[in-house]
Amino acid sequence: MSFTLQYLGKTETFDKKVRLLDLLGEKANDKEFVCARVNNRSRELTYEVYYDAKIEFLTCSDTEAVKIYEASLRFVASMAFHRLYPDLKVRFCYNISRSIFIQLLDGKKADLHMVRAIQEEMKKIIAADLAMTRYTVSKEEARQFYIDNNYDDKLEILDYRPEKTVHLYDCDGYKNYMYYRMVPSTGYLKDFAMRLYPPGIILQYPRAEFGGKIPPFEDAPTYGKTLKESHEWSKIAGADTVAGINAHIKRDGIIDFIQLCEARHNRMLTELGDLIERDITDIRLICIAGPSSSGKTTFANRLRIELLSRGIKPIRISIDDYYLPKNEVPLDADGKPDLESIEALDIELFNKNMLDLINGEEVQLPKFDFKSGKRVPGRVLKVGDDEPIIIEGIHALNERLTNLIPKHQKFKIFIAPQVQINLDNGTPLSLTDLRLIRRIVRDYKFRNAAADETLGMWASVRRGEFTWIYDTQEGANYVYNSMLSYELPVMKKYAMPLLEAIDIDNEFYPTAERLIRMLKYFVDMPDEWVPCNSLMREFIGGSCYADV
């Protein structure tokens, strides 16, 4: 039976299966295309089409292609380590400068000789253009393979795989699985960079937001330190892997695990309280910023309570009340009002109001009416010497917003979930995907927004984060890690139905499918014992701060 394919501006009819690679013809030689969407489903280029389909070939300018490229690069790096250091175990984590950090396990440390050796071996593997062939085995066969090859980390997660089969990839005799699709052969992976970053190695790869190019390396010691601390705590708590988290829930019980994670947040709040109290005679402005779905609102309320317990009486002021009228807001690249931009705020008025308040003057604050799109008069406020002002928003750490306030009078807090959780040593979970799941659940719960509506806004949100937020982390006095290791098992029951409701014809189906592939490994966890003041409640509901 014949079928019709639309691809690369053509429409052709075929009588038998055809590989996506073969449709590319001579274009396949350039290895520019990494994968394809076939009727909106992400497919490897070795996939054979046998039905009517619309096909879109993707390069590393597309996020979905980058994820396949990056997973394939981890495979090749693992292969190089296996060839040169067969007894050495490594772990891959997402890290600074939008890169991968290769951690040497068992207390080993990388050196320049190792970096050069691994880099050269990877180049040899890539130059050889070795086929990366997928095949399927039963879970029992996979278990024996993992045992035979000392893949203990893969054994742990195998019991939580809902399917009865497992995919493996074979490349010149080396077999592994990165829980994702692969490029057809190693020759597609020519663009990468490595550098020593003690005690491990940084591996950089092309990024969609850089037009498929590798971004310049930018060191970020504050961010790096936070990720290291997150990993160390997760390891101590036995929550650095999905299998470890699942084991906590099944072995230790729900209440103990929730309290363990919440205790860490409580400890960080106590540390913050100590730091602010120690310098309270100078601190007049407490600035809180972080990317979308970091839990800024709940955190600000909990910090307020922590300070009140110390005799400090903070006053909260919303930056959102300083939006310019809608007709004065700058437009983004799509011609829509760019509410993520700092230029959407009345910076001059905000600076003046904060300075006047700190100087003890009475101030008429504005109130932004989102229905009319204009500012109206708000409350009249005067603050005392023991009443620091808390401001919270994506621009709160930006010096332009508070440039009239001396730096020693500002205490800056950056908040974000800094997750360091792996499916296994070769497969880290995405920090960004965690926040995306939070936002999908919250938007549906509180705004009745379907998952595809949230996904439709996510690209714009991410552009705003890269432009306005991430650089401010390095200037923070404190980084609050809002990750709760139990949250994905709780989120699963909320997020899965929303993601599964996205139809295959929807443009966001590939993203939904990717998130489902991650969530399916977590066991379900009820949320009845999640405290009402937990940051988790900001997303699933039931927060005691809902009306504050």
Order of alpha helices (4+ residues) and beta strands (2+ residues): beta-beta-beta-alpha-beta-beta-beta-beta-alpha-beta-beta-alpha-beta-alpha-alpha-beta-beta-beta-beta-alpha-alpha-alpha-beta-alpha-beta-alpha-beta-beta-beta-beta-beta-beta-alpha-alpha-beta-alpha-alpha-alpha
